[in-house]
Amino acid sequence: MSLGGADLSAITLTLKLAAATTLVLMLIATPLAWWLAHTQTRWRAAVTALVALPLVLPPTVLGFYLLVLLGPKGMIGQWMLGMGLNTLPFTFGGLVVGSVVFSLPFAVQPIANAFTAIGLRPLEVAATLRASQWDRFWSVAVPLARPGFFTAVVLAFAHTVGEFGVVLMLGGNIPGETRVLSVAIYDHVEALDYAQAHILSAGLVVFSFVVLLLLGRHSGQWQRLSA
């Protein structure tokens, strides 16, 4: 049995969403992880808890509050309407925002752990060689933290591919626009089309296994993340 056009569209949209989310997450997670690894402020614990909140919150709860916040009556939604912009719910942009929030801890924690593991010694040595803070970050910290970045990219991408509750609440089920792979599987099960659901689900199982195998062989950091 082959995949239909609607399922292929859902797969393509899911991969596009995962790629966009991972890119945005790296831009956000890198400075945030650096700050968490080096700050001594009393707000560190609160920020760490806030970043990790998606790990314990039901995805539907997170999706609901994002829907309210980004909707036409929400604070961000009203601001966007006032700027002459369209609101984000039930759009691809809305899916990206929801996915970034939902996958944030999977990007921040591995990078922060890698920065912490480096310690201050290499940075202090670079400082004695008159390297600027910017040079110390890009020439010393980032290369040494490369395993953490690798883990963050793979986990963020894979986690976005497997999303369901957040994307359903925030994006709905619009074919070609917000109907991602997990929603397509749900549609097939609801329609009692178990054969198509098996094909898509088996693909996700294989994908998830390969991701975990890759991480385990590369650095083993996913084990520390889940500990």
Residue pairs with C-beta under 8 A, 6 or more apart in sequence:
1 195
1 196
1 199
3 11
3 196
3 199
3 200
4 196
6 175
6 179
6 184
7 184
7 196
7 200
9 175
9 176
9 179
10 175
10 179
10 180
10 181
10 183
10 184
11 181
11 200
13 92
13 176
13 177
13 178
13 179
13 180
13 181
14 160
14 161
14 180
14 181
14 182
15 161
16 92
17 92
17 95
17 96
17 99
17 160
17 167
17 180
18 99
18 156
18 157
18 158
18 160
18 161
19 157
20 96
21 96
21 99
21 100
21 103
21 156
21 157
21 160
22 107
22 153
22 156
22 157
22 160
24 96
24 100
25 100
25 103
25 104
25 107
25 152
25 156
26 107
26 149
26 152
26 153
26 156
28 100
28 104
28 107
29 104
29 107
29 108
29 111
29 152
29 156
30 111
30 149
32 51
32 108
32 112
33 107
33 108
33 109
33 111
33 112
33 115
33 148
34 111
34 112
34 115
34 137
34 141
36 44
36 47
36 48
36 51
36 108
36 112
37 112
37 115
37 116
38 115
51 104
51 105
51 108
51 109
52 105
52 109
53 105
54 62
54 101
54 102
54 103
54 104
54 105
55 105
58 165
59 102
59 163
59 164
59 165
59 166
59 169
60 165
60 166
60 168
60 169
62 98
62 101
62 102
62 165
62 166
63 98
63 165
63 166
63 167
63 168
63 169
63 170
64 169
66 94
66 97
66 98
66 101
66 166
66 169
66 170
67 89
67 169
67 170
68 74
69 75
69 76
69 77
70 76
70 77
70 80
70 87
70 88
70 89
70 94
70 97
70 170
71 77
71 87
71 89
72 78
72 81
72 87
76 88
77 87
77 88
77 89
80 86
80 87
80 88
81 87
87 94
88 94
88 97
88 170
89 170
89 171
89 172
90 170
90 171
90 172
90 174
90 177
90 178
91 171
91 177
91 178
92 171
92 177
92 178
94 170
94 171
94 178
95 167
95 170
95 171
95 178
95 180
97 170
98 166
98 167
98 169
98 170
98 171
99 160
99 163
99 166
99 167
101 166
102 159
102 160
102 163
102 166
103 155
103 156
103 159
103 160
103 163
106 152
106 155
106 156
106 159
106 225
107 152
107 153
107 155
107 156
108 152
109 152
109 225
110 148
110 149
110 151
110 152
110 155
110 221
110 225
111 145
111 148
111 149
111 152
112 148
113 148
113 221
113 224
113 225
114 144
114 145
114 146
114 147
114 148
114 149
114 151
114 221
115 141
115 145
115 148
117 145
117 148
118 140
118 141
118 144
118 145
122 140
122 141
122 144
123 136
123 140
123 141
126 135
126 136
126 139
126 140
127 136
131 139
131 140
142 149
147 218
147 219
147 221
148 221
150 218
150 219
151 215
151 218
151 219
151 221
151 222
151 225
154 211
154 214
154 215
155 211
155 215
155 222
155 225
158 207
158 208
158 211
161 181
161 204
161 207
162 182
162 204
162 208
163 180
163 182
164 182
164 183
164 186
167 178
167 180
167 182
167 183
168 182
168 183
168 186
171 177
171 178
171 180
172 178
173 179
173 183
173 187
179 187
181 200
181 204
182 204
184 200
185 197
185 200
185 201
185 204
188 194
188 196
188 197
188 200
189 197
212 222
215 221
215 222
216 222
216 223
